Amino acid sequence: MRRKGERLNSAICLVFIFLFLSSGVSLCSADVSTEKGKLLKIRKELQQKKTLLQQAVKKEKGVINELDKRNRQLNQTQRKVDKLGETINKTQHKIIIKKEALIKTFNSLYQKQSQLSHRLRAIYKYRKNGVLDVLCSSPNLSDMSRQLYFMTMIAQNDNTLIREIQQQKELLKCQKQLLQGKHKQLLVIQNDYKQEFIVQQKQEKGYRGLLSRVQKDKKLYRQQVAQLNNSSSELTSLIKRLEAQKKAQEKARAAMVAKRKKEGKKPEKIEKRSYPEKGTLSWPVSGGQIIKGFGQYKNPKFDTFVVNKGIDISAHAGQTVVAVKSGSVVYAGWFKGYGLLVMIDHGNGIYSLYAHLANILVGKGQTINTGTPLGTVGDTGFTTEPCLHFELRVDGQPVNPSGWLRRG
């Protein structure tokens, strides 16, 4: 009996232990499932945040790209409007010339018609006496012959006068038609001008609104600054490529000189590298003041430090921008952030850059002199007002242009 009781107690203990372990495992499994659920939820939220962040960055970049795109479109429309304006002026000038020619033809026709009228009156009087009477009244045959000759010449002159009057009438008719055609052409051009001007106004309004939004948004402003820095780096890379090409040409030239020397021929003279003296370069615009200096400055609105790779010079919209030194144009066109840009190679690793132009008056590869007009002041690219952004680079690196420009 005692053994049976011990066995029963052992069995009961085993049952309790099994139940306890089973419940423990169930509890552990429930905890793990809960934690896994929390982890999945956190991961999902994190992924959503990442997606939102990527969308925000993409949107910011999209706004900056759209800003540049609208700026370029606005500049192209402005050039169309300016070109149509020039065409209108030329057409109006042609109309004035046509009118003057018309008046001249009319006066000439009036004179010839007056002459013809006078001749017709003379002929009418002459016919009263009769041709035979005039000839028969001649004292001799010689005088009669002269009278006949003069009468023939007068008749021929009258015929010529009649032909000239007819020609003048035809010319007058043609000139009137040409003048009418020019007037119609002018009306078409003026209508195109109005349409393009409306498009320009809409584009400018949209661009200014977007620009204002960028300026009010600190993140977008930083993105804009980043784009300018990227553009500056691209310009540095472009200059380095140009310099590498020049070095390769100089190396080839040096090899040619060595070859000529070896062959006993007189070598070509190689110019030594030299820089212009500081304070000797002409100013790119007359009467301008530096409104933003070279180097780091603080934007008071966003409390952000920005690096200016050149200087910004105040100038009126449309003011002529000139070359500070002679050289060769290596870039002339649109450059993201800089707007319409002209870059000149002055030799010896020195380059000057002229940005935010309204239009460009030179082409790539063109050789220019000091003071050659390059374009006019505008507000293309990332700028809030018409001004000239001027940079000077030596061996690809930006240097402070202030010290290189003439004082006063």
For each residue, the residues with C-beta under 8 A, 3 or more apart:
1: 4 5
2: 5 6
3: 6 7
4: 1 7 8
5: 1 2 8 9
6: 2 3 9 10
7: 3 4 10 11
8: 4 5 11 12
9: 5 6 12 13
10: 6 7 13 14
11: 7 8 14 15
12: 8 9 15 16
13: 9 10 16 17
14: 10 11 17 18
15: 11 12 18 19
16: 12 13 19 20
17: 13 14 20 21
18: 14 15 21 22
19: 15 16 22 23
20: 16 17 23 24
21: 17 18 24 25
22: 18 19 25 26
23: 19 20 26 27
24: 20 21 27 28
25: 21 22 28 29
26: 22 23 29 30
27: 23 24 30 31
28: 24 25 31 32
29: 25 26 32 33
30: 26 27 33 34
31: 27 28 34 35
32: 28 29 35 36
33: 29 30 36 37
34: 30 31 37 38
35: 31 32 38 39
36: 32 33 39 40
37: 33 34 40 41
38: 34 35 41 42
39: 35 36 42 43
40: 36 37 43 44
41: 37 38 44 45
42: 38 39 45 46
43: 39 40 46 47
44: 40 41 47 48
45: 41 42 48 49
46: 42 43 49 50
47: 43 44 50 51
48: 44 45 51 52
49: 45 46 52 53
50: 46 47 53 54
51: 47 48 54 55
52: 48 49 55 56
53: 49 50 56 57
54: 50 51 57 58
55: 51 52 58 59
56: 52 53 59 60
57: 53 54 60 61
58: 54 55 61 62
59: 55 56 62 63
60: 56 57 63 64 219 220 223
61: 57 58 64 65 223
62: 58 59 65 66
63: 59 60 66 67 210 213 214 220 223
64: 60 61 67 68 214 220 223 224 227
65: 61 62 68 69
66: 62 63 69 70 210
67: 63 64 70 71 207 210 211 214 224 382
68: 64 65 71 72 227 336 337 381 382
69: 65 66 72 73
70: 66 67 73 74 203 206 207 210
71: 67 68 74 75 207 339 380 381
72: 68 69 75 76 334 380
73: 69 70 76 77 203
74: 70 71 77 78 200 203 204 207
75: 71 72 78 79 334 339 340 358 378 380
76: 72 73 79 80
77: 73 74 80 81 196 199 200 203
78: 74 75 81 82 200 358
79: 75 76 82 83 359
80: 76 77 83 84 196
81: 77 78 84 85 193 196 197 200
82: 78 79 85 86 359
83: 79 80 86 87
84: 80 81 87 88 189 192 193 196
85: 81 82 88 89 193
86: 82 83 89 90
87: 83 84 90 91 189
88: 84 85 91 92 186 189 190 193
89: 85 86 92 93
90: 86 87 93 94
91: 87 88 94 95 182 185 186 189
92: 88 89 95 96 186
93: 89 90 96 97
94: 90 91 97 98 182
95: 91 92 98 99 179 182 183 186
96: 92 93 99 100
97: 93 94 100 101
98: 94 95 101 102 175 178 179 182
99: 95 96 102 103 179
100: 96 97 103 104
101: 97 98 104 105 175
102: 98 99 105 106 172 175 176 179
103: 99 100 106 107
104: 100 101 107 108
105: 101 102 108 109 168 171 172 175
106: 102 103 109 110 172
107: 103 104 110 111
108: 104 105 111 112 168
109: 105 106 112 113 165 168 169 172
110: 106 107 113 114
111: 107 108 114 115
112: 108 109 115 116 161 164 165 168
113: 109 110 116 117 165
114: 110 111 117 118
115: 111 112 118 119 161
116: 112 113 119 120 158 161 162 165
117: 113 114 120 121
118: 114 115 121 122
119: 115 116 122 123 154 158 161
120: 116 117 123 124
121: 117 118 124 125
122: 118 119 125 126
123: 119 120 126 127 158
124: 120 121 127 128
125: 121 122 128 129
126: 122 123 129 131 134
127: 123 124 130 131
128: 124 125
129: 125 126 133 134
130: 127 133 134
131: 126 127 134 135 151
132: 135 136
133: 129 130 136 137
134: 126 129 130 131 137 138 147 151
135: 131 132 138 144 147 148
136: 132 133
137: 133 134
138: 134 135 141 143 144 147
139: 143
140: 143 144
141: 138 144 145
142: 145 146
143: 138 139 140 146 147
144: 135 138 140 141 147 148
145: 141 142 148 149
146: 142 143 149 150
147: 134 135 138 143 144 150 151
148: 135 144 145 151 152
149: 145 146 152 153
150: 146 147 153 154
151: 131 134 147 148 154 155
152: 148 149 155 156
153: 149 150 156 157
154: 119 150 151 157 158
155: 151 152 158 159
156: 152 153 159 160
157: 153 154 160 161
158: 116 119 123 154 155 161 162
159: 155 156 162 163
160: 156 157 163 164
161: 112 115 116 119 157 158 164 165
162: 116 158 159 165 166
163: 159 160 166 167
164: 112 160 161 167 168
165: 109 112 113 116 161 162 168 169
166: 162 163 169 170
167: 163 164 170 171
168: 105 108 109 112 164 165 171 172
169: 109 165 166 172 173
170: 166 167 173 174
171: 105 167 168 174 175
172: 102 105 106 109 168 169 175 176
173: 169 170 176 177
174: 170 171 177 178
175: 98 101 102 105 171 172 178 179
176: 102 172 173 179 180
177: 173 174 180 181
178: 98 174 175 181 182
179: 95 98 99 102 175 176 182 183
180: 176 177 183 184
181: 177 178 184 185
182: 91 94 95 98 178 179 185 186
183: 95 179 180 186 187
184: 180 181 187 188
185: 91 181 182 188 189
186: 88 91 92 95 182 183 189 190
187: 183 184 190 191
188: 184 185 191 192
189: 84 87 88 91 185 186 192 193
190: 88 186 187 193 194
191: 187 188 194 195
192: 84 188 189 195 196
193: 81 84 85 88 189 190 196 197
194: 190 191 197 198
195: 191 192 198 199
196: 77 80 81 84 192 193 199 200
197: 81 193 194 200 201
198: 194 195 201 202
199: 77 195 196 202 203
200: 74 77 78 81 196 197 203 204
201: 197 198 204 205
202: 198 199 205 206
203: 70 73 74 77 199 200 206 207
204: 74 200 201 207 208
205: 201 202 208 209
206: 70 202 203 209 210
207: 67 70 71 74 203 204 210 211
208: 204 205 211 212
209: 205 206 212 213
210: 63 66 67 70 206 207 213 214
211: 67 207 208 214 215 384
212: 208 209 215 216
213: 63 209 210 216 217 220
214: 63 64 67 210 211 217 220 221 224
215: 211 212 221 301 384
216: 212 213
217: 213 214 220 221
218: 221 222 302 304
219: 60 222 223
220: 60 63 64 213 214 217 223 224
221: 214 215 217 218 224 225 299 302 304
222: 218 219 225 226 302 304
223: 60 61 63 64 219 220 226 227
224: 64 67 214 220 221 227 228 337 382
225: 221 222 228 229 304 306
226: 222 223 229 230
227: 64 68 223 224 230 231 336 337 382
228: 224 225 231 232 337 338 382
229: 225 226 232 233 307
230: 226 227 233 234 337
231: 227 228 234 235 335 336 337 338
232: 228 229 235 236 309 398
233: 229 230 236 237
234: 230 231 237 238 335
235: 231 232 238 239 335 338 343 353 393
236: 232 233 239 240 393 396 397
237: 233 234 240 241
238: 234 235 241 242 331 343
239: 235 236 242 243 351 393 396
240: 236 237 243 244 396
241: 237 238 244 245
242: 238 239 245 246 330 345
243: 239 240 246 247 349 395 396
244: 240 241 247 248
245: 241 242 248 249
246: 242 243 249 250
247: 243 244 250 251
248: 244 245 251 252
249: 245 246 252 253
250: 246 247 253 254
251: 247 248 254 255
252: 248 249 255 256
253: 249 250 256 257 268 270
254: 250 251 257 258 270
255: 251 252 258 259
256: 252 253 259 260 268
257: 253 254 260 261 267 268 270
258: 254 255 261 262 267
259: 255 256 262 263
260: 256 257 263 265 266 267 268
261: 257 258 264 265 267
262: 258 259
263: 259 260
264: 261
265: 260 261
266: 260
267: 257 258 260 261
268: 253 256 257 260
269:
270: 253 254 257
271: 274
272:
273: 348 349
274: 271 348
275: 348 350 394
276: 280 281 325 346 350 404
277: 280
278: 403 404
279: 403 404 405 406 407
280: 276 277 404 406
281: 276 324 325 392 401 404 405 406
282: 322 323 324 325 370 371 405 406
283: 286 288 313 324 405 406
284: 288 313 321 322 323 324 352 354 374 388 390
285: 288 313 315 319 320 321 322 377 388
286: 283 319
287: 315
288: 283 284 285 313 314 315 388
289: 313 314
290: 293 311 312 313 314 402
291: 312 313 314 387
292: 297 308 311 312
293: 290 297 308 311 402
294: 308 309 310 311 398 400 401 402
295: 307 308 400
296: 305 306 307 308
297: 292 293 305 306 308
298: 303 304 305 306
299: 221 302 303 304 305 306
300: 303
301: 215
302: 218 221 222 299
303: 298 299 300
304: 218 221 222 225 298 299
305: 296 297 298 299
306: 225 296 297 298 299
307: 229 295 296
308: 292 293 294 295 296 297 311 312
309: 232 294 391 398
310: 294 353 355 389 390 391 392 398 401
311: 290 292 293 294 308 389 390 391 400 401 402
312: 290 291 292 308 383 387 388 389 390
313: 283 284 285 288 289 290 291 387 388 389 390
314: 288 289 290 291 387
315: 285 287 288 319 321 377 386 387 388
316: 319 377 386
317: 358 376 377 378 379 386
318: 358 376 377 378
319: 285 286 315 316 376 377
320: 285 373 375 376 377
321: 284 285 315 342 354 357 373 374 375 376 377 388
322: 282 284 285 370 371 372 373 374
323: 282 284 326 327 344 352 368 369 370 371 372 374
324: 281 282 283 284 352 370 405
325: 276 281 282 344 346 350 352 370
326: 323 346 367 368 369 370
327: 323 344 345 346 347 352 367 368
328: 344 345 365 366 367 368
329: 332 342 343 344 345 362 363 364 365 366 367 368
330: 242 343 344 345 351 364
331: 238 335 341 342 343 364
332: 329 341 342 343 360 362 363 364 366
333: 340 341 360 364
334: 72 75 339 340 341 380
335: 231 234 235 331 338 339 340 341 355 381
336: 68 227 231 381
337: 68 224 227 228 230 231 381 382
338: 228 231 235 335 341 353 355 356 381 382 389
339: 71 75 334 335 355 356 357 378 379 380 381 382 383
340: 75 333 334 335 355 356 357 358 359 360 375 378 380 381
341: 331 332 333 334 335 338 353 354 355 357 381
342: 321 329 331 332 353 354 357 360 362 374 375
343: 235 238 329 330 331 332 351 352 353 354
344: 323 325 327 328 329 330 351 352 353 354 368 374
345: 242 327 328 329 330 350 351
346: 276 325 326 327 350 351 352
347: 327 350
348: 273 274 275
349: 243 273 394 395 396
350: 275 276 325 345 346 347 392 393 394
351: 239 330 343 344 345 346 392 393 394
352: 284 323 324 325 327 343 344 346 390 391 392 393 401
353: 235 310 338 341 342 343 344 389 390 391 392 393
354: 284 321 341 342 343 344 357 374 375 388 389 390
355: 310 335 338 339 340 341 381 388 389 390 391
356: 338 339 340 377 378 379 380 381 383 386 387 388 389
357: 321 339 340 341 342 354 360 374 375 376 377 378 380 388
358: 75 78 317 318 340 375 376 377 378 379 380 386
359: 79 82 340 375 376 378
360: 332 333 340 342 357 363 374 375
361: 373 374 375 376
362: 329 332 342 366 368 372 373 374 375
363: 329 332 360 366
364: 329 330 331 332 333
365: 328 329
366: 328 329 332 362 363
367: 326 327 328 329
368: 323 326 327 328 329 344 362 372 374
369: 323 326 372
370: 282 322 323 324 325 326
371: 282 322 323
372: 322 323 362 368 369
373: 320 321 322 361 362
374: 284 321 322 323 342 344 354 357 360 361 362 368
375: 320 321 340 342 354 357 358 359 360 361 362 378
376: 317 318 319 320 321 357 358 359 361
377: 285 315 316 317 318 319 320 321 356 357 358 386 387 388
378: 75 317 318 339 340 356 357 358 359 375 386
379: 317 339 356 358 383 384 385 386 387
380: 71 72 75 334 339 340 356 357 358 383
381: 68 71 335 336 337 338 339 340 341 355 356 389
382: 67 68 224 227 228 337 338 339
383: 312 339 356 379 380 386 387 389
384: 211 215 379
385: 379
386: 315 316 317 356 358 377 378 379 383
387: 291 312 313 314 315 356 377 379 383
388: 284 285 288 312 313 315 321 354 355 356 357 377
389: 310 311 312 313 338 353 354 355 356 381 383
390: 284 310 311 312 313 352 353 354 355 401
391: 309 310 311 352 353 355 398 401
392: 281 310 350 351 352 353 398 399 400 401 404
393: 235 236 239 350 351 352 353 396 397 398 399
394: 275 349 350 351 397 399
395: 243 349
396: 236 239 240 243 349 393
397: 236 393 394
398: 232 294 309 310 391 392 393
399: 392 393 394 403 404
400: 294 295 311 392 403 404
401: 281 294 310 311 352 390 391 392 404 405
402: 290 293 294 311 405
403: 278 279 399 400
404: 276 278 279 280 281 392 399 400 401
405: 279 281 282 283 324 401 402
406: 279 280 281 282 283
407: 279
408:
